[in-house]
Amino acid sequence: MITKDNLKQVLENLGFKNKNENYVKTINNYTLLIDYKNQSINYPKEIKIHDKTTSNFSHPENFVVFECVHRLLEKGYKAEYLELEPKWNLGRDKKGGKADILVKDNENNPYLIIECKTTDSKNSEFIKEWNRMQEDGGQLFSYFQQEKGVKYLCLYTSDFSDKLEYKNYIIQAYDNEEYLKEKELQNSYKKSNNNIELFKTWKESYELQYFKQGIFEENVNAYKILEITPTFDNLKELKEEGKYHEFAKILRKHNISGKENAFDKLVNIFLCKIYDETFNKNNLKFGYFGVMADTYANMQDRLMWLYKEAMKEFLGEKITFVSNEDIEKDFKQLKIKTLKEVMQNYIKELKFYSNNDFAFLEVHNKELFLKNALVLKEIVELFANYKLTQNSTNQFLGNLFELFLQKGMKQDEGQF
């Protein structure tokens, strides 16, 4: 936890200069000043401060707010579009509620609400509030109902021991219309009228999805939250020998008894991933990018494209496949929107609602497509964050295939 006792160490760690017990730092012409004599936190004059309760040393949470503002300024957010302690009336009793930080975009529209909490090993207000959020939406969803135009919500904490570390949970606060349509879901942020309905949408439609990265990382620009391009360098080494058992667990969970077919589909998935890691290192396509940014159809569309390219590259075989981009290109000059939508639906049915190279289950309608897509998503997520194309992975893959043989997969070793 950041406290008065270690604050000077934190400030020195952040590059503040001590001038007669005034710690000063200028970031992009914005000046932050900590006045130890008066125990005050002085923010840049450009920041709109609705209440001074966080501008002093009275509570450790104030230091978390200060550190977060410092991080926002360093990232490139403009002080003119930052507000501290904005206040709204919450609920029927009109009780006031104050968010810690409101970030607006360059057009002065609400963009991001941040709630800051303290944390330490004994008593983490951050963990307590995160648990509350997953139960009823917590404070952030109460603020969300007042600022329906906001794009993102963030629960934030920072801690200092030998070095400064932060942690956050980020929630996308606008709808993925394509996903809602695909799953025929009725609850949406757009239709929600209060914090209870907003939380219900997050829980039931978006499955409590959150992100741990997407605001302050080096590869994320200001005002480009969650726009992280997956790259090969960010993948982890594949070392866990438990992947076979996790795969088998997924098969059992979804009552998939055809192990030989499942193995064939897994090989197809590996083929896609190996091609992706080899030829798309700076913009990986393999993976499911979550309910806020992806759909099962789009995930499978990417896999089918990767499979087509992999079969051509590695095995010299041509696979027939029509991507959404192909359709868009062919119809771009015709300007017949209705016809295009009809054709896309026909092709979607042909591509996705029938058996294919990623069918762990029999697929011949939309309902079965969604069931199979859930299996496919879980298996893709099992391997998406790991490298398959490094030498250290070869032994793992060999052991994995050997396990398949031992467990009764009727394949010969040459196929592996």
Summary of the structure (lengths in Angstrom):
residues: 416
radius of gyration: 25.4
end to end distance: 51.6
largest distance: 77.5
contacts: 1215
relative contact order: 0.08
helix: 44%
strand: 15%
